[in-house]
Amino acid sequence: MIRKLKDKMSFVINSFNSYKFKGIFLILIINSFYGVMDIANQTGFFYGIYSIYNSSWFNAILLLCLFVNTLNICDLYKKNYSVIIRHKSKKSYIAEMSIIIFITNGIVILLSFMMNCIPLFFKYIGDFSINMSINGINILIYFIYHFCRFILISSVLSLILYYLWNLIHPLFSFILACLIALSLVIYPISFEIATHFKFFFGYYLLNPRFENITLDVHYSLLLIFILVTIATILYQVISALRRDMG
């Protein structure tokens, strides 16, 4: 178990040395700079960080970085023959890849978050008020909830993209990744108070406005459940395919 964990972490660390990830890191820096500069002045630190994660362009670029990182991990792992042959089955291979994608994308999200917090700390130094509220919930608590929702939705979408990568051509996977990310910008989203379920995932990443927090949580969990169900079905399909691993 310990050796397998070390192997996973070793692969994760090595993947961060790839040229593609260095490009992703550069885009994360630019995106964070854009996010900080795009928010209004005099909003305070916590409302500022919340506003960044409600920006359509910021979320679209961050999501695209996660998707490109996912495809990069797929490509690197596919070339790591010495690791692949240790798997006893295709299902084991897919499961380990899913864990690695989840870990690496989690690190990418954490890096992006830190890049946002550092300049915001100096921009709003001394202004850390948490008196504001969203949907009747304290701004700090609601941001934590909103950020966790972003992590879950983006992580499951990344897994779905990986599973589709196994079924379709890599180029089509990249095109699909771009379309999903850009949908946050090009899809018309209504910000009127909603009382019914929204099928478009982007609504939950861009300041969802439900009648109350109960509907907010209920419909967010319903969306995540639907995405997890799709991911599970795709996982079972590609695990059952009789093809060589990788």
Biotite code that builds the C-alpha atoms (Angstrom):
import biotite.structure as struc

atoms = struc.array([
    struc.Atom([0.000, 0.000, 0.000], chain_id="A", res_id=1, res_name="MET", atom_name="CA", element="C"),
    struc.Atom([2.778, 2.438, 0.983], chain_id="A", res_id=2, res_name="ILE", atom_name="CA", element="C"),
    struc.Atom([4.764, 1.594, -2.142], chain_id="A", res_id=3, res_name="ARG", atom_name="CA", element="C"),
    struc.Atom([1.715, 2.132, -4.367], chain_id="A", res_id=4, res_name="LYS", atom_name="CA", element="C"),
    struc.Atom([1.119, 5.506, -2.740], chain_id="A", res_id=5, res_name="LEU", atom_name="CA", element="C"),
    struc.Atom([4.771, 6.466, -3.266], chain_id="A", res_id=6, res_name="LYS", atom_name="CA", element="C"),
    struc.Atom([4.520, 5.414, -6.912], chain_id="A", res_id=7, res_name="ASP", atom_name="CA", element="C"),
    struc.Atom([1.420, 7.574, -7.383], chain_id="A", res_id=8, res_name="LYS", atom_name="CA", element="C"),
    struc.Atom([3.028, 10.606, -5.750], chain_id="A", res_id=9, res_name="MET", atom_name="CA", element="C"),
    struc.Atom([6.239, 10.069, -7.713], chain_id="A", res_id=10, res_name="SER", atom_name="CA", element="C"),
    struc.Atom([4.263, 10.104, -10.959], chain_id="A", res_id=11, res_name="PHE", atom_name="CA", element="C"),
    struc.Atom([2.346, 13.202, -9.839], chain_id="A", res_id=12, res_name="VAL", atom_name="CA", element="C"),
    struc.Atom([5.585, 15.056, -9.039], chain_id="A", res_id=13, res_name="ILE", atom_name="CA", element="C"),
    struc.Atom([7.168, 14.021, -12.336], chain_id="A", res_id=14, res_name="ASN", atom_name="CA", element="C"),
    struc.Atom([4.086, 15.176, -14.248], chain_id="A", res_id=15, res_name="SER", atom_name="CA", element="C"),
    struc.Atom([4.565, 18.659, -12.794], chain_id="A", res_id=16, res_name="PHE", atom_name="CA", element="C"),
    struc.Atom([7.959, 18.803, -14.491], chain_id="A", res_id=17, res_name="ASN", atom_name="CA", element="C"),
    struc.Atom([6.440, 18.355, -17.948], chain_id="A", res_id=18, res_name="SER", atom_name="CA", element="C"),
    struc.Atom([6.435, 21.255, -20.398], chain_id="A", res_id=19, res_name="TYR", atom_name="CA", element="C"),
    struc.Atom([2.655, 21.174, -20.667], chain_id="A", res_id=20, res_name="LYS", atom_name="CA", element="C"),
    struc.Atom([2.214, 21.604, -16.928], chain_id="A", res_id=21, res_name="PHE", atom_name="CA", element="C"),
    struc.Atom([4.662, 24.519, -16.919], chain_id="A", res_id=22, res_name="LYS", atom_name="CA", element="C"),
    struc.Atom([2.431, 26.113, -19.550], chain_id="A", res_id=23, res_name="GLY", atom_name="CA", element="C"),
    struc.Atom([-0.621, 25.408, -17.363], chain_id="A", res_id=24, res_name="ILE", atom_name="CA", element="C"),
    struc.Atom([1.155, 26.996, -14.393], chain_id="A", res_id=25, res_name="PHE", atom_name="CA", element="C"),
    struc.Atom([1.886, 30.129, -16.412], chain_id="A", res_id=26, res_name="LEU", atom_name="CA", element="C"),
    struc.Atom([-1.767, 30.395, -17.459], chain_id="A", res_id=27, res_name="ILE", atom_name="CA", element="C"),
    struc.Atom([-2.828, 29.960, -13.815], chain_id="A", res_id=28, res_name="LEU", atom_name="CA", element="C"),
    struc.Atom([-0.655, 32.942, -12.860], chain_id="A", res_id=29, res_name="ILE", atom_name="CA", element="C"),
    struc.Atom([-2.127, 35.110, -15.642], chain_id="A", res_id=30, res_name="ILE", atom_name="CA", element="C"),
    struc.Atom([-5.657, 33.961, -14.799], chain_id="A", res_id=31, res_name="ASN", atom_name="CA", element="C"),
    struc.Atom([-5.211, 34.797, -11.113], chain_id="A", res_id=32, res_name="SER", atom_name="CA", element="C"),
    struc.Atom([-3.865, 38.234, -12.019], chain_id="A", res_id=33, res_name="PHE", atom_name="CA", element="C"),
    struc.Atom([-6.911, 38.767, -14.234], chain_id="A", res_id=34, res_name="TYR", atom_name="CA", element="C"),
    struc.Atom([-9.262, 37.551, -11.490], chain_id="A", res_id=35, res_name="GLY", atom_name="CA", element="C"),
    struc.Atom([-7.844, 39.932, -8.882], chain_id="A", res_id=36, res_name="VAL", atom_name="CA", element="C"),
    struc.Atom([-7.824, 42.916, -11.237], chain_id="A", res_id=37, res_name="MET", atom_name="CA", element="C"),
    struc.Atom([-11.338, 42.199, -12.535], chain_id="A", res_id=38, res_name="ASP", atom_name="CA", element="C"),
    struc.Atom([-13.158, 42.469, -9.183], chain_id="A", res_id=39, res_name="ILE", atom_name="CA", element="C"),
    struc.Atom([-14.515, 45.770, -7.908], chain_id="A", res_id=40, res_name="ALA", atom_name="CA", element="C"),
    struc.Atom([-12.629, 47.818, -5.335], chain_id="A", res_id=41, res_name="ASN", atom_name="CA", element="C"),
    struc.Atom([-13.703, 48.124, -1.709], chain_id="A", res_id=42, res_name="GLN", atom_name="CA", element="C"),
    struc.Atom([-15.320, 44.686, -1.555], chain_id="A", res_id=43, res_name="THR", atom_name="CA", element="C"),
    struc.Atom([-13.162, 43.228, 1.206], chain_id="A", res_id=44, res_name="GLY", atom_name="CA", element="C"),
    struc.Atom([-10.961, 40.125, 1.160], chain_id="A", res_id=45, res_name="PHE", atom_name="CA", element="C"),
    struc.Atom([-13.605, 37.411, 1.550], chain_id="A", res_id=46, res_name="PHE", atom_name="CA", element="C"),
    struc.Atom([-16.135, 38.953, -0.813], chain_id="A", res_id=47, res_name="TYR", atom_name="CA", element="C"),
    struc.Atom([-13.237, 39.561, -3.215], chain_id="A", res_id=48, res_name="GLY", atom_name="CA", element="C"),
    struc.Atom([-12.208, 35.903, -3.317], chain_id="A", res_id=49, res_name="ILE", atom_name="CA", element="C"),
    struc.Atom([-15.861, 34.905, -3.652], chain_id="A", res_id=50, res_name="TYR", atom_name="CA", element="C"),
    struc.Atom([-16.274, 37.351, -6.567], chain_id="A", res_id=51, res_name="SER", atom_name="CA", element="C"),
    struc.Atom([-13.264, 35.863, -8.354], chain_id="A", res_id=52, res_name="ILE", atom_name="CA", element="C"),
    struc.Atom([-14.806, 32.395, -8.265], chain_id="A", res_id=53, res_name="TYR", atom_name="CA", element="C"),
    struc.Atom([-17.986, 33.808, -9.781], chain_id="A", res_id=54, res_name="ASN", atom_name="CA", element="C"),
    struc.Atom([-16.253, 35.273, -12.827], chain_id="A", res_id=55, res_name="SER", atom_name="CA", element="C"),
    struc.Atom([-17.236, 33.461, -16.029], chain_id="A", res_id=56, res_name="SER", atom_name="CA", element="C"),
    struc.Atom([-13.862, 34.000, -17.728], chain_id="A", res_id=57, res_name="TRP", atom_name="CA", element="C"),
    struc.Atom([-11.851, 33.105, -14.623], chain_id="A", res_id=58, res_name="PHE", atom_name="CA", element="C"),
    struc.Atom([-13.801, 29.879, -14.130], chain_id="A", res_id=59, res_name="ASN", atom_name="CA", element="C"),
    struc.Atom([-13.663, 29.027, -17.830], chain_id="A", res_id=60, res_name="ALA", atom_name="CA", element="C"),
    struc.Atom([-9.865, 29.378, -17.958], chain_id="A", res_id=61, res_name="ILE", atom_name="CA", element="C"),
    struc.Atom([-9.374, 27.527, -14.661], chain_id="A", res_id=62, res_name="LEU", atom_name="CA", element="C"),
    struc.Atom([-11.650, 24.725, -15.856], chain_id="A", res_id=63, res_name="LEU", atom_name="CA", element="C"),
    struc.Atom([-9.743, 24.530, -19.152], chain_id="A", res_id=64, res_name="LEU", atom_name="CA", element="C"),
    struc.Atom([-6.456, 24.294, -17.207], chain_id="A", res_id=65, res_name="CYS", atom_name="CA", element="C"),
    struc.Atom([-7.901, 21.377, -15.225], chain_id="A", res_id=66, res_name="LEU", atom_name="CA", element="C"),
    struc.Atom([-9.044, 19.643, -18.410], chain_id="A", res_id=67, res_name="PHE", atom_name="CA", element="C"),
    struc.Atom([-5.697, 20.148, -20.175], chain_id="A", res_id=68, res_name="VAL", atom_name="CA", element="C"),
    struc.Atom([-3.935, 18.857, -17.075], chain_id="A", res_id=69, res_name="ASN", atom_name="CA", element="C"),
    struc.Atom([-6.228, 15.805, -17.151], chain_id="A", res_id=70, res_name="THR", atom_name="CA", element="C"),
    struc.Atom([-5.382, 15.072, -20.789], chain_id="A", res_id=71, res_name="LEU", atom_name="CA", element="C"),
    struc.Atom([-1.690, 15.663, -20.089], chain_id="A", res_id=72, res_name="ASN", atom_name="CA", element="C"),
    struc.Atom([-1.797, 13.137, -17.225], chain_id="A", res_id=73, res_name="ILE", atom_name="CA", element="C"),
    struc.Atom([-3.550, 10.656, -19.524], chain_id="A", res_id=74, res_name="CYS", atom_name="CA", element="C"),
    struc.Atom([-0.842, 11.029, -22.147], chain_id="A", res_id=75, res_name="ASP", atom_name="CA", element="C"),
    struc.Atom([2.049, 10.775, -19.670], chain_id="A", res_id=76, res_name="LEU", atom_name="CA", element="C"),
    struc.Atom([0.599, 7.746, -17.895], chain_id="A", res_id=77, res_name="TYR", atom_name="CA", element="C"),
    struc.Atom([-0.082, 6.015, -21.198], chain_id="A", res_id=78, res_name="LYS", atom_name="CA", element="C"),
    struc.Atom([3.629, 6.293, -22.019], chain_id="A", res_id=79, res_name="LYS", atom_name="CA", element="C"),
    struc.Atom([4.680, 4.935, -18.611], chain_id="A", res_id=80, res_name="ASN", atom_name="CA", element="C"),
    struc.Atom([4.747, 1.294, -19.682], chain_id="A", res_id=81, res_name="TYR", atom_name="CA", element="C"),
    struc.Atom([6.628, 0.055, -16.611], chain_id="A", res_id=82, res_name="SER", atom_name="CA", element="C"),
    struc.Atom([3.777, 1.257, -14.395], chain_id="A", res_id=83, res_name="VAL", atom_name="CA", element="C"),
    struc.Atom([0.963, 0.076, -16.666], chain_id="A", res_id=84, res_name="ILE", atom_name="CA", element="C"),
    struc.Atom([2.128, -3.555, -16.807], chain_id="A", res_id=85, res_name="ILE", atom_name="CA", element="C"),
    struc.Atom([1.873, -3.818, -13.004], chain_id="A", res_id=86, res_name="ARG", atom_name="CA", element="C"),
    struc.Atom([-1.902, -3.593, -13.202], chain_id="A", res_id=87, res_name="HIS", atom_name="CA", element="C"),
    struc.Atom([-3.786, -6.877, -13.155], chain_id="A", res_id=88, res_name="LYS", atom_name="CA", element="C"),
    struc.Atom([-6.779, -5.560, -15.058], chain_id="A", res_id=89, res_name="SER", atom_name="CA", element="C"),
    struc.Atom([-8.076, -2.665, -17.097], chain_id="A", res_id=90, res_name="LYS", atom_name="CA", element="C"),
    struc.Atom([-10.364, -1.766, -14.193], chain_id="A", res_id=91, res_name="LYS", atom_name="CA", element="C"),
    struc.Atom([-7.371, -1.424, -11.852], chain_id="A", res_id=92, res_name="SER", atom_name="CA", element="C"),
    struc.Atom([-5.610, 0.781, -14.386], chain_id="A", res_id=93, res_name="TYR", atom_name="CA", element="C"),
    struc.Atom([-8.631, 3.056, -14.830], chain_id="A", res_id=94, res_name="ILE", atom_name="CA", element="C"),
    struc.Atom([-9.187, 3.298, -11.069], chain_id="A", res_id=95, res_name="ALA", atom_name="CA", element="C"),
    struc.Atom([-5.588, 4.352, -10.411], chain_id="A", res_id=96, res_name="GLU", atom_name="CA", element="C"),
    struc.Atom([-5.696, 6.897, -13.213], chain_id="A", res_id=97, res_name="MET", atom_name="CA", element="C"),
    struc.Atom([-8.878, 8.347, -11.714], chain_id="A", res_id=98, res_name="SER", atom_name="CA", element="C"),
    struc.Atom([-7.159, 8.775, -8.329], chain_id="A", res_id=99, res_name="ILE", atom_name="CA", element="C"),
    struc.Atom([-4.101, 10.418, -9.911], chain_id="A", res_id=100, res_name="ILE", atom_name="CA", element="C"),
    struc.Atom([-6.280, 12.830, -11.920], chain_id="A", res_id=101, res_name="ILE", atom_name="CA", element="C"),
    struc.Atom([-8.203, 13.736, -8.766], chain_id="A", res_id=102, res_name="PHE", atom_name="CA", element="C"),
    struc.Atom([-4.938, 14.396, -6.856], chain_id="A", res_id=103, res_name="ILE", atom_name="CA", element="C"),
    struc.Atom([-3.226, 16.439, -9.577], chain_id="A", res_id=104, res_name="THR", atom_name="CA", element="C"),
    struc.Atom([-6.299, 18.558, -10.306], chain_id="A", res_id=105, res_name="ASN", atom_name="CA", element="C"),
    struc.Atom([-6.731, 19.130, -6.584], chain_id="A", res_id=106, res_name="GLY", atom_name="CA", element="C"),
    struc.Atom([-3.182, 20.494, -6.479], chain_id="A", res_id=107, res_name="ILE", atom_name="CA", element="C"),
    struc.Atom([-3.887, 22.715, -9.513], chain_id="A", res_id=108, res_name="VAL", atom_name="CA", element="C"),
    struc.Atom([-6.989, 24.145, -7.789], chain_id="A", res_id=109, res_name="ILE", atom_name="CA", element="C"),
    struc.Atom([-5.002, 24.714, -4.587], chain_id="A", res_id=110, res_name="LEU", atom_name="CA", element="C"),
    struc.Atom([-2.233, 26.505, -6.507], chain_id="A", res_id=111, res_name="LEU", atom_name="CA", element="C"),
    struc.Atom([-4.771, 28.738, -8.213], chain_id="A", res_id=112, res_name="SER", atom_name="CA", element="C"),
    struc.Atom([-6.446, 29.509, -4.890], chain_id="A", res_id=113, res_name="PHE", atom_name="CA", element="C"),
    struc.Atom([-3.124, 30.497, -3.291], chain_id="A", res_id=114, res_name="MET", atom_name="CA", element="C"),
    struc.Atom([-2.269, 32.703, -6.271], chain_id="A", res_id=115, res_name="MET", atom_name="CA", element="C"),
    struc.Atom([-5.555, 34.533, -5.724], chain_id="A", res_id=116, res_name="ASN", atom_name="CA", element="C"),
    struc.Atom([-5.241, 34.863, -1.952], chain_id="A", res_id=117, res_name="CYS", atom_name="CA", element="C"),
    struc.Atom([-1.731, 36.339, -1.892], chain_id="A", res_id=118, res_name="ILE", atom_name="CA", element="C"),
    struc.Atom([-2.424, 39.473, -4.008], chain_id="A", res_id=119, res_name="PRO", atom_name="CA", element="C"),
    struc.Atom([-5.888, 39.861, -2.429], chain_id="A", res_id=120, res_name="LEU", atom_name="CA", element="C"),
    struc.Atom([-4.308, 39.817, 1.023], chain_id="A", res_id=121, res_name="PHE", atom_name="CA", element="C"),
    struc.Atom([-2.224, 42.866, 0.139], chain_id="A", res_id=122, res_name="PHE", atom_name="CA", element="C"),
    struc.Atom([-5.036, 44.529, -1.840], chain_id="A", res_id=123, res_name="LYS", atom_name="CA", element="C"),
    struc.Atom([-7.470, 44.334, 1.094], chain_id="A", res_id=124, res_name="TYR", atom_name="CA", element="C"),
    struc.Atom([-5.033, 44.270, 4.001], chain_id="A", res_id=125, res_name="ILE", atom_name="CA", element="C"),
    struc.Atom([-6.910, 45.184, 7.155], chain_id="A", res_id=126, res_name="GLY", atom_name="CA", element="C"),
    struc.Atom([-10.295, 44.585, 5.496], chain_id="A", res_id=127, res_name="ASP", atom_name="CA", element="C"),
    struc.Atom([-11.242, 41.029, 6.458], chain_id="A", res_id=128, res_name="PHE", atom_name="CA", element="C"),
    struc.Atom([-14.836, 41.702, 7.420], chain_id="A", res_id=129, res_name="SER", atom_name="CA", element="C"),
    struc.Atom([-17.245, 38.755, 7.264], chain_id="A", res_id=130, res_name="ILE", atom_name="CA", element="C"),
    struc.Atom([-20.382, 40.762, 8.008], chain_id="A", res_id=131, res_name="ASN", atom_name="CA", element="C"),
    struc.Atom([-21.754, 40.319, 4.470], chain_id="A", res_id=132, res_name="MET", atom_name="CA", element="C"),
    struc.Atom([-24.056, 37.419, 3.633], chain_id="A", res_id=133, res_name="SER", atom_name="CA", element="C"),
    struc.Atom([-25.078, 35.378, 0.581], chain_id="A", res_id=134, res_name="ILE", atom_name="CA", element="C"),
    struc.Atom([-28.507, 33.721, 0.613], chain_id="A", res_id=135, res_name="ASN", atom_name="CA", element="C"),
    struc.Atom([-28.683, 34.586, 4.291], chain_id="A", res_id=136, res_name="GLY", atom_name="CA", element="C"),
    struc.Atom([-25.412, 32.746, 5.004], chain_id="A", res_id=137, res_name="ILE", atom_name="CA", element="C"),
    struc.Atom([-22.225, 34.350, 6.301], chain_id="A", res_id=138, res_name="ASN", atom_name="CA", element="C"),
    struc.Atom([-19.916, 35.201, 3.356], chain_id="A", res_id=139, res_name="ILE", atom_name="CA", element="C"),
    struc.Atom([-17.029, 33.088, 4.686], chain_id="A", res_id=140, res_name="LEU", atom_name="CA", element="C"),
    struc.Atom([-19.186, 30.001, 5.246], chain_id="A", res_id=141, res_name="ILE", atom_name="CA", element="C"),
    struc.Atom([-20.927, 30.410, 1.884], chain_id="A", res_id=142, res_name="TYR", atom_name="CA", element="C"),
    struc.Atom([-17.614, 30.803, 0.055], chain_id="A", res_id=143, res_name="PHE", atom_name="CA", element="C"),
    struc.Atom([-16.299, 27.582, 1.619], chain_id="A", res_id=144, res_name="ILE", atom_name="CA", element="C"),
    struc.Atom([-19.480, 25.841, 0.457], chain_id="A", res_id=145, res_name="TYR", atom_name="CA", element="C"),
    struc.Atom([-19.253, 27.431, -3.019], chain_id="A", res_id=146, res_name="HIS", atom_name="CA", element="C"),
    struc.Atom([-15.544, 26.537, -3.333], chain_id="A", res_id=147, res_name="PHE", atom_name="CA", element="C"),
    struc.Atom([-16.176, 22.904, -2.308], chain_id="A", res_id=148, res_name="CYS", atom_name="CA", element="C"),
    struc.Atom([-18.968, 22.752, -4.889], chain_id="A", res_id=149, res_name="ARG", atom_name="CA", element="C"),
    struc.Atom([-16.557, 24.028, -7.553], chain_id="A", res_id=150, res_name="PHE", atom_name="CA", element="C"),
    struc.Atom([-13.999, 21.356, -6.588], chain_id="A", res_id=151, res_name="ILE", atom_name="CA", element="C"),
    struc.Atom([-16.560, 18.545, -6.750], chain_id="A", res_id=152, res_name="LEU", atom_name="CA", element="C"),
    struc.Atom([-18.138, 19.619, -10.049], chain_id="A", res_id=153, res_name="ILE", atom_name="CA", element="C"),
    struc.Atom([-14.814, 20.299, -11.793], chain_id="A", res_id=154, res_name="SER", atom_name="CA", element="C"),
    struc.Atom([-13.309, 17.040, -10.491], chain_id="A", res_id=155, res_name="SER", atom_name="CA", element="C"),
    struc.Atom([-16.205, 14.899, -11.707], chain_id="A", res_id=156, res_name="VAL", atom_name="CA", element="C"),
    struc.Atom([-16.218, 16.702, -15.078], chain_id="A", res_id=157, res_name="LEU", atom_name="CA", element="C"),
    struc.Atom([-12.483, 15.963, -15.377], chain_id="A", res_id=158, res_name="SER", atom_name="CA", element="C"),
    struc.Atom([-13.104, 12.277, -14.697], chain_id="A", res_id=159, res_name="LEU", atom_name="CA", element="C"),
    struc.Atom([-15.890, 12.216, -17.300], chain_id="A", res_id=160, res_name="ILE", atom_name="CA", element="C"),
    struc.Atom([-13.479, 13.796, -19.794], chain_id="A", res_id=161, res_name="LEU", atom_name="CA", element="C"),
    struc.Atom([-10.858, 11.140, -18.968], chain_id="A", res_id=162, res_name="TYR", atom_name="CA", element="C"),
    struc.Atom([-13.352, 8.332, -19.470], chain_id="A", res_id=163, res_name="TYR", atom_name="CA", element="C"),
    struc.Atom([-14.409, 9.826, -22.797], chain_id="A", res_id=164, res_name="LEU", atom_name="CA", element="C"),
    struc.Atom([-10.716, 10.110, -23.729], chain_id="A", res_id=165, res_name="TRP", atom_name="CA", element="C"),
    struc.Atom([-10.643, 6.321, -23.560], chain_id="A", res_id=166, res_name="ASN", atom_name="CA", element="C"),
    struc.Atom([-13.569, 6.075, -25.970], chain_id="A", res_id=167, res_name="LEU", atom_name="CA", element="C"),
    struc.Atom([-12.857, 8.803, -28.527], chain_id="A", res_id=168, res_name="ILE", atom_name="CA", element="C"),
    struc.Atom([-9.834, 10.272, -30.310], chain_id="A", res_id=169, res_name="HIS", atom_name="CA", element="C"),
    struc.Atom([-7.553, 12.455, -28.101], chain_id="A", res_id=170, res_name="PRO", atom_name="CA", element="C"),
    struc.Atom([-8.051, 15.425, -30.443], chain_id="A", res_id=171, res_name="LEU", atom_name="CA", element="C"),
    struc.Atom([-11.818, 15.197, -30.042], chain_id="A", res_id=172, res_name="PHE", atom_name="CA", element="C"),
    struc.Atom([-11.297, 15.006, -26.269], chain_id="A", res_id=173, res_name="SER", atom_name="CA", element="C"),
    struc.Atom([-9.362, 18.277, -26.370], chain_id="A", res_id=174, res_name="PHE", atom_name="CA", element="C"),
    struc.Atom([-12.027, 19.952, -28.522], chain_id="A", res_id=175, res_name="ILE", atom_name="CA", element="C"),
    struc.Atom([-14.706, 18.742, -26.100], chain_id="A", res_id=176, res_name="LEU", atom_name="CA", element="C"),
    struc.Atom([-12.680, 20.092, -23.156], chain_id="A", res_id=177, res_name="ALA", atom_name="CA", element="C"),
    struc.Atom([-12.498, 23.516, -24.805], chain_id="A", res_id=178, res_name="CYS", atom_name="CA", element="C"),
    struc.Atom([-16.232, 23.538, -25.550], chain_id="A", res_id=179, res_name="LEU", atom_name="CA", element="C"),
    struc.Atom([-17.173, 22.569, -21.984], chain_id="A", res_id=180, res_name="ILE", atom_name="CA", element="C"),
    struc.Atom([-14.910, 25.256, -20.512], chain_id="A", res_id=181, res_name="ALA", atom_name="CA", element="C"),
    struc.Atom([-16.007, 27.972, -22.942], chain_id="A", res_id=182, res_name="LEU", atom_name="CA", element="C"),
    struc.Atom([-19.675, 27.143, -22.322], chain_id="A", res_id=183, res_name="SER", atom_name="CA", element="C"),
    struc.Atom([-19.302, 29.170, -19.111], chain_id="A", res_id=184, res_name="LEU", atom_name="CA", element="C"),
    struc.Atom([-18.735, 32.231, -21.297], chain_id="A", res_id=185, res_name="VAL", atom_name="CA", element="C"),
    struc.Atom([-20.946, 31.620, -24.324], chain_id="A", res_id=186, res_name="ILE", atom_name="CA", element="C"),
    struc.Atom([-23.975, 29.966, -22.696], chain_id="A", res_id=187, res_name="TYR", atom_name="CA", element="C"),
    struc.Atom([-26.660, 32.535, -21.733], chain_id="A", res_id=188, res_name="PRO", atom_name="CA", element="C"),
    struc.Atom([-27.190, 32.251, -17.976], chain_id="A", res_id=189, res_name="ILE", atom_name="CA", element="C"),
    struc.Atom([-30.102, 33.951, -16.268], chain_id="A", res_id=190, res_name="SER", atom_name="CA", element="C"),
    struc.Atom([-29.311, 35.393, -12.850], chain_id="A", res_id=191, res_name="PHE", atom_name="CA", element="C"),
    struc.Atom([-32.924, 35.820, -11.828], chain_id="A", res_id=192, res_name="GLU", atom_name="CA", element="C"),
    struc.Atom([-34.040, 34.155, -8.607], chain_id="A", res_id=193, res_name="ILE", atom_name="CA", element="C"),
    struc.Atom([-34.636, 30.481, -9.470], chain_id="A", res_id=194, res_name="ALA", atom_name="CA", element="C"),
    struc.Atom([-37.026, 28.013, -7.853], chain_id="A", res_id=195, res_name="THR", atom_name="CA", element="C"),
    struc.Atom([-36.402, 24.994, -10.099], chain_id="A", res_id=196, res_name="HIS", atom_name="CA", element="C"),
    struc.Atom([-33.466, 22.752, -10.986], chain_id="A", res_id=197, res_name="PHE", atom_name="CA", element="C"),
    struc.Atom([-30.926, 24.011, -13.532], chain_id="A", res_id=198, res_name="LYS", atom_name="CA", element="C"),
    struc.Atom([-29.366, 21.328, -15.734], chain_id="A", res_id=199, res_name="PHE", atom_name="CA", element="C"),
    struc.Atom([-26.435, 23.441, -16.942], chain_id="A", res_id=200, res_name="PHE", atom_name="CA", element="C"),
    struc.Atom([-23.457, 22.867, -14.625], chain_id="A", res_id=201, res_name="PHE", atom_name="CA", element="C"),
    struc.Atom([-22.147, 26.392, -15.238], chain_id="A", res_id=202, res_name="GLY", atom_name="CA", element="C"),
    struc.Atom([-25.066, 27.905, -13.346], chain_id="A", res_id=203, res_name="TYR", atom_name="CA", element="C"),
    struc.Atom([-23.703, 26.416, -10.116], chain_id="A", res_id=204, res_name="TYR", atom_name="CA", element="C"),
    struc.Atom([-20.239, 27.879, -10.714], chain_id="A", res_id=205, res_name="LEU", atom_name="CA", element="C"),
    struc.Atom([-21.410, 31.404, -11.532], chain_id="A", res_id=206, res_name="LEU", atom_name="CA", element="C"),
    struc.Atom([-23.199, 32.824, -8.504], chain_id="A", res_id=207, res_name="ASN", atom_name="CA", element="C"),
    struc.Atom([-26.314, 30.608, -8.477], chain_id="A", res_id=208, res_name="PRO", atom_name="CA", element="C"),
    struc.Atom([-29.363, 32.510, -7.260], chain_id="A", res_id=209, res_name="ARG", atom_name="CA", element="C"),
    struc.Atom([-31.920, 30.220, -5.726], chain_id="A", res_id=210, res_name="PHE", atom_name="CA", element="C"),
    struc.Atom([-34.847, 31.284, -3.607], chain_id="A", res_id=211, res_name="GLU", atom_name="CA", element="C"),
    struc.Atom([-33.150, 30.012, -0.441], chain_id="A", res_id=212, res_name="ASN", atom_name="CA", element="C"),
    struc.Atom([-30.099, 28.089, 0.739], chain_id="A", res_id=213, res_name="ILE", atom_name="CA", element="C"),
    struc.Atom([-32.093, 24.863, 1.035], chain_id="A", res_id=214, res_name="THR", atom_name="CA", element="C"),
    struc.Atom([-32.822, 24.857, -2.711], chain_id="A", res_id=215, res_name="LEU", atom_name="CA", element="C"),
    struc.Atom([-29.218, 25.891, -3.373], chain_id="A", res_id=216, res_name="ASP", atom_name="CA", element="C"),
    struc.Atom([-27.806, 22.880, -1.528], chain_id="A", res_id=217, res_name="VAL", atom_name="CA", element="C"),
    struc.Atom([-30.512, 20.477, -2.720], chain_id="A", res_id=218, res_name="HIS", atom_name="CA", element="C"),
    struc.Atom([-30.098, 21.248, -6.425], chain_id="A", res_id=219, res_name="TYR", atom_name="CA", element="C"),
    struc.Atom([-26.295, 21.397, -6.183], chain_id="A", res_id=220, res_name="SER", atom_name="CA", element="C"),
    struc.Atom([-26.247, 17.891, -4.704], chain_id="A", res_id=221, res_name="LEU", atom_name="CA", element="C"),
    struc.Atom([-28.688, 16.723, -7.377], chain_id="A", res_id=222, res_name="LEU", atom_name="CA", element="C"),
    struc.Atom([-26.408, 18.013, -10.144], chain_id="A", res_id=223, res_name="LEU", atom_name="CA", element="C"),
    struc.Atom([-23.360, 16.376, -8.561], chain_id="A", res_id=224, res_name="ILE", atom_name="CA", element="C"),
    struc.Atom([-25.307, 13.118, -8.242], chain_id="A", res_id=225, res_name="PHE", atom_name="CA", element="C"),
    struc.Atom([-26.195, 13.238, -11.953], chain_id="A", res_id=226, res_name="ILE", atom_name="CA", element="C"),
    struc.Atom([-22.564, 13.910, -12.933], chain_id="A", res_id=227, res_name="LEU", atom_name="CA", element="C"),
    struc.Atom([-21.301, 11.112, -10.663], chain_id="A", res_id=228, res_name="VAL", atom_name="CA", element="C"),
    struc.Atom([-23.859, 8.737, -12.200], chain_id="A", res_id=229, res_name="THR", atom_name="CA", element="C"),
    struc.Atom([-22.642, 9.604, -15.707], chain_id="A", res_id=230, res_name="ILE", atom_name="CA", element="C"),
    struc.Atom([-19.021, 9.143, -14.618], chain_id="A", res_id=231, res_name="ALA", atom_name="CA", element="C"),
    struc.Atom([-19.828, 5.777, -12.993], chain_id="A", res_id=232, res_name="THR", atom_name="CA", element="C"),
    struc.Atom([-21.569, 4.497, -16.128], chain_id="A", res_id=233, res_name="ILE", atom_name="CA", element="C"),
    struc.Atom([-18.630, 5.547, -18.321], chain_id="A", res_id=234, res_name="LEU", atom_name="CA", element="C"),
    struc.Atom([-16.196, 3.959, -15.840], chain_id="A", res_id=235, res_name="TYR", atom_name="CA", element="C"),
    struc.Atom([-18.040, 0.638, -16.026], chain_id="A", res_id=236, res_name="GLN", atom_name="CA", element="C"),
    struc.Atom([-18.194, 0.814, -19.831], chain_id="A", res_id=237, res_name="VAL", atom_name="CA", element="C"),
    struc.Atom([-14.495, 1.420, -20.422], chain_id="A", res_id=238, res_name="ILE", atom_name="CA", element="C"),
    struc.Atom([-13.524, -1.062, -17.687], chain_id="A", res_id=239, res_name="SER", atom_name="CA", element="C"),
    struc.Atom([-15.506, -3.738, -19.497], chain_id="A", res_id=240, res_name="ALA", atom_name="CA", element="C"),
    struc.Atom([-13.965, -3.041, -22.913], chain_id="A", res_id=241, res_name="LEU", atom_name="CA", element="C"),
    struc.Atom([-11.552, -5.761, -23.970], chain_id="A", res_id=242, res_name="ARG", atom_name="CA", element="C"),
    struc.Atom([-8.683, -3.589, -25.060], chain_id="A", res_id=243, res_name="ARG", atom_name="CA", element="C"),
    struc.Atom([-5.050, -3.369, -24.084], chain_id="A", res_id=244, res_name="ASP", atom_name="CA", element="C"),
    struc.Atom([-4.476, -1.148, -21.071], chain_id="A", res_id=245, res_name="MET", atom_name="CA", element="C"),
    struc.Atom([-3.388, 2.375, -21.960], chain_id="A", res_id=246, res_name="GLY", atom_name="CA", element="C"),
])
